[in-house]
Structure formats: C-alpha cells, structure tokens
Amino acid sequence: MAYAVVAHYRCEPADEDTVRAALLKVREHTRAEPANLAYEVHAEVDRPGGFVLYEQYADRAGFDAHKVADHFTELIVETVWPLLTERTVTFAEVL
C-alpha cells in the first residue's frame, strides 16, 4: 500500500532561500529513489518562510529507506531542520 507524507515547514524569512535550495536538491535526489512515487515542494503563498512537502512512496519501507539516505541526512537533518521554527508532519496510507 502506498505511503504518503505531508510536511509543513516554517523558517525565518531570512533563511527562506537556504531552505528552498536544500528542499529542491532533496527533491532531485528523492525522485531517483526506487520506492519514491512523488516528491513535491510548495512555497506557501501568504506565509513567507512557509513550505509544504508532499511525498509518496510505494510503501512504508520505501519511506524508511529515504530517511537513512545520505542526501536526507545532509540536506534535511543537517541543513533544513536546524533552520526551522516550526515543523509538522502527517503520515498516511493512500486509499
């Protein structure tokens, strides 16, 4: 069963360019992962520093593999997360 992730990230407007660049790099790498079905990065229109990510994987194992990938560690854990002022994540199974 397909596994989806919706993440809402917020950073200070001064960090927006750094976060945006890292998220776009992650998108490139993630879309090449065998279990990845979709990875979309959105900038919130009315909230500077706001981003919404939509990810879809073939299954939970595919998402788990994504979380241990080198690009995830470098770009998300080490670059993006330290700059965030807010982060919420929803996990769902695709019906």
Secondary structure by P-SEA (a helix, b strand, c coil): cbbbbbbbbbccccaaaaaaaaaaaaaaaaaacccccbbbbbcccccccbbbbbbbcccaaaaaaaaacccccccccccccccccbbbbbbbbcc
